[in-house]
Every structure is written in C-alpha cells, then in structure tokens.
Amino acid sequence: KKKLNIIKTNTDKENIIIWSVLDTRLPEEGILNSFSQNKLANKIIDNRIIYPETRVCLDKNYIHAYAAFFDSFNEEQAIEFLNYLKLTYGNSIKLKIWNDSELNNRIINLNLKDSISRNDIEILKQIKKCNWTSIGFMFLQSVNEFKQLPKSSEKNYIIVGNMPREDKGSQLDSSVWDYWKNDSLTLITLYIPKGKITNQIDRDIKRGFASYGIKYQLIEN
C-alpha cells in the first residue's frame, strides 16, 4: 500500500490548511489526522461535508429494481417473476436481491429482450425462505440503502411474499414506516407468487400500509 509522505517545512509560520472535501469517513479522515499529527500546518480548518456512508451512483443504462424475497421460489415462480419484471420495467433491469441468505445484496443484470436466461432462473431458485426476525432486518436494510440514493431517483421496491410466520418480538421499526410514508419516490409493490395464499402477516403488512397512508400496489398471481 502506498503511504502519504509528510514533508515538514519552516518557511511559513502562519501556514493554514482548509480541509473542504466530501468525506465518507474512510480514507479522508485518515489523511486529515496525518496532517494534524505531523503538524503540517499551524492551523487546520475542518470544513468537511461528512457522509456516514459512500454515496451510491446509479447506472443509467438500466432500470433499477429492488426485491426483498421472504419465501423461496420454484422454477415456475422464478420464470413468472422474471416475466413480471419484463412487463413492468422493460428489457434492461438491474435487480438487487435482498434475502436472509448468501444471496443478500446480490445484483443481477437482466437482459430480457429475447428470452429469459437459465442462469437468472437458477439464481432465483436459490432464494431461501425467511424467518420472523428477517422482516425487521430486511426492511431496515432497504431503507438504509434508499437513503443513500440520489433524492430524485425512483425506488422500485418489490416485497415478495409470503411473509414469515409470526414469532416473538416486534420486527417493524417505526422509522421504516415513516420513511415509506414520507418518500413518494419509493414505489412499493407487494407481490404474491402463483401457488401462494396470502397469510396473516401479509395482511398485517397491508393494514400497516393503510394505517400509515402508504401507497402500494398488490400483485397476486
């Protein structure tokens, strides 16, 4: 790894560094600390604009979609879902997968102009059935991701049921509901695949949407 070499000079006793960078708190803070520790300047003015995370840049060649998968897919359901994406968003889609498994945060580029890829089908068939605690984790994960996106970008967010059966503890953070309510560019779809029957938690999610005045569309196959 390259190291930043600091060279001290005594030519100017009034030298000042004004530090005005977009700071993600990763390498930038380390450089600033090096300036202070090595006394490179008599005065350092810290004008950082601090972001807690690196900002996300979107690839404009694709329509971006985000799907939280709470139940597993068989082959027919995987093909059905890919066809739904094509009909809804077009041929070129960058799909981000959220699932309580090794597939979490996986991004796949879907080119659906001609035919559905066997590889895409096999990826969706690896999705795992989630448990009760997955709900809070995956919903909060989506909100944290969306907060990093440009404010003007639409978030095509698909919640794929069935939802897990209820267990101990509350899983829905109020900040999640508040974010969905206040961000009109988060476009929520509750998607129930063919062969799955809406369960009690699916219905509770819909009641939560109604209670908070959150707009969404329901797709039941």
N, C-alpha and C positions, 0 to 999 in steps of 0.2 A: 504494500500500500504506500502511496506517496504521502510524504509528510510536508506540512507547511513550515518552511524555514523562516523564522523571525529574525530580522536584522535590526539591531538597535543603533540609533544614531543620536548624537548630541548637538546636531546643528540647529535645532529649533526647540527651545524650552516651552513654547506655547502651542505645540502641535496638538491638534484636535482631530479625532475620528468621529464622523457622524455615520452611524450604522443604520441604514434605511433599506432593509431587504425584506422580501416576502419570506417569512420564516416558518418552516414546518417543524421546528424544534428538533431536527435531526442533525445534519452536518453544520447548519448555520450557527447554532448555539455553541458548538464546539469551537468554531473559528473565533467567535466573539470572546469566549473565555480565554482563548490563547492570546488575543490582543491584551486582555486585562492582566493575565498572569505574567506576560513578558514585558509589561509596561511599555508597549509600543508607542503610546501617546500619553500626554499628561492628563487628557480628558477624553472620555468616550461618551458620546451622546447616543443613547439607545432609543432609536425611533422605529423599532421593529413593528411590522404588522404580523401578528402571530396567528397561525392556523394550527389547531390541535392535530390535524391530520393532513397529509398531502391531498391537494385538490384533484378531483377526477376529471380528465379530459375525455370527451365523447367522440367516438369515430363517427363522422357524419355520413359515411358510406352505408351505414346500417341503421335500421330501426331498432332501438334498444327496448328489450322486454326483460322483465324480472319476474321469476316464478318461485314462489315458496311452496314446495311439494310436501304435503303432510301424509301422503299414503303412497304405496307402491303402484307401479304400472305393469300391466301385462302388455304383450305386443300390440294387441288391438287398440288398447287405450293409448299407447305411445303414438301409434300412427294417427289416431283420431286427434290427439292433442297437436301434433305437428301440422295436420291439415287445418285445424282451427287457427293456429298461428299464421299460416299462409293466407287464409281467407281474411283474417283480421288485420294483419300488419304488412302483408306483401311477401315478396320473394327473398329479400335480403334482411335477415334478422340476426342480431347479436343477443343471444339468450343467456342470462345469468341464472344459474341454478342455486337455490337455497334449499338445503335438505340436511337433516341431522345425520350425516354420513360423510364418507370420504369425498363425496361429490360436492359438498358445500363450497360455494364460491366458484364453482367450475363455470367457465364461459365457453359456449359453443357458437360458432358462426354457421347459421343455417342458410344455405343457398337452395331455395325451394322452387326455382323457376321450372325445372324439368321434372324431377322426381325426388321422392324422399330418400335420403341416404340411409342405408342399412346401419352405418356407424352411428348416426343420430338416434335411430330406434334403439340400438343396443345400449347407448348411454342412458336413455330414459328408463330402460328396463332395470338399470342398476339402482334406481331411486329406492330408498328404504322407507318403510312405514315408521312414522314418528311416534313418540310417546307424549304424555301430558306436558312435561317440562319443556319440550321442543317449542311449544307455542310462544311462550314469552321470549325465548332466545331468538327465534327466527323472526318474529315481528319486530323486536328491538333492533335486530341486525339490519333489517330493511330500512328502518327509519334512519339509523346512523349512516347508512350508505347514501340515502337520498339527500341527506343534509349536506353531503359533500359535492353534489352535482350542481351545475350552474342553475341559478334560481329560475331561469326562463325555460328550462327543459321539462318536457313531459315525462312522467314516470309511469310506464305501462306495467302495472303491478298485478300479477295473477296469483291468487291464493287458490291452490289446488287441493281439494278435499279428497276423501273425508278427513275431518279433523279428528285428532286422537280422543279417546275416551277420557272422561274426567277422572282426575286423581286428586291427591292432596295439594293444597296451596293455590293461591291466586296466580294466574300466569299473564294477566293483561295489565301492563303498566299504563297508568292514565296518560303519560306523556305520549304513548303511541296513538291513543285515540285522539288526543289534542292535535298531534301533528297531522293526522289524516283529515281531521275536520278543517284545519286552517290552510292546508296546502291544496289549492284547487287543481294543481297540475299533477297530483298523484291520482291516476286513473285506475281505480280498483275493479277487478273482476273476480268474483267468486265462482270458480269452475268446478263442477262436479262431473267426473268422467262417467261414461256409459258403464252400467253394471253396478254403480254405487248408489246407495239410497241415502238421502240427506239424514244425518243423525242429529242428536240433541245439541251437540256442540256447534255443528254447522248452523243450526237455528239460533243458538245463542249469539254467534258472531253476527248474524243478520240483525238480531234485535239490538246488539251493540251499535251497529251502523245506524239503525233507525233512531236510537236514543241520542246519539251524538250528532245527528243530522249529516252523516257521511254518505255521499253519493257513491253508488257502485252499480255494477250490472251483474246479473246472475245468469250463468250458463249451466243448464242441466241437460245432460245428454241421455 
